[in-house]
């Protein structure tokens, strides 16, 4: 928490740069290969994922309690989708698996920090446990519903791409202190690209 308290702008921009690079270098090329599985409309599902999060952000009531509940629902769904929708082909080596685990851990820690500020209603108890359980729940769902089903896997991947694009553009992009944030956004993008190249 002290790290995010002091460097939240830098850490958010760093993560946003890495996330959007993951979308453009990994998810979109993979979706291009899977496009025929859902009748050539996979990018419509990407748009749907973007619009779902955009609509939730714009249409949520102004009451603090309602905004807190919506923030938790978005974070929980995003955390679930990161595991359910991720393409296992990107994590075949030990290095790739470690990179994925570090990225997921960073995501959960950041969501925990943000929700502790926005959703005090009960997040510090049940909400925090629920958020931490989302990756495990997603693994169970993959095993029973999506691991061997190409269509479901493709739809999950497309939704994930849309959600990451929204979070990167709206929450992770440089904003406010743009001059200070953009170098971190660029560093996150360049670092992710270099690390993934080294781990191939």
WOBEL-V364493 format. One record per pair of residues at least 4 apart in sequence whose C-alpha atoms are under 6 Angstrom apart, sorted by the first residue. I is the first residue (numbers start at 1). J is the second residue. D is the distance in whole Angstrom. If there is no record, write none. Layout:
i;j;d
I;J;D
I;J;D
This chain:
i;j;d
3;7;6
4;8;4
8;12;6
10;184;6
12;172;5
13;172;5
13;173;6
13;184;6
13;185;5
14;184;5
14;185;5
14;188;4
16;168;5
16;172;4
16;173;6
17;185;4
17;186;6
17;188;5
17;189;4
18;188;5
18;189;4
18;192;5
21;25;6
21;189;6
22;26;5
23;27;5
23;28;6
23;161;6
24;28;6
31;35;6
35;40;5
35;42;5
36;40;5
45;158;6
45;159;6
46;158;5
46;159;5
46;161;6
46;162;4
47;162;6
48;52;6
49;159;5
49;162;4
49;163;5
50;162;4
50;163;5
50;166;5
51;55;6
55;59;6
56;60;6
67;71;6
68;118;5
68;119;4
72;76;6
74;78;6
76;131;5
79;134;6
80;134;5
80;135;5
80;138;5
81;85;5
82;86;6
83;135;6
83;138;6
84;138;5
84;142;6
85;156;4
85;157;4
85;160;6
91;96;5
91;97;5
108;112;6
111;115;6
115;119;5
116;120;6
119;123;6
123;127;4
123;128;5
124;128;6
141;145;5
142;146;4
142;147;5
143;147;5
146;152;6
146;153;5
150;154;6
164;168;6
165;169;6
166;170;6
167;171;5
168;172;4
168;173;6
169;173;5
174;178;5
174;181;5
174;182;5
178;182;6
183;187;6
187;191;6
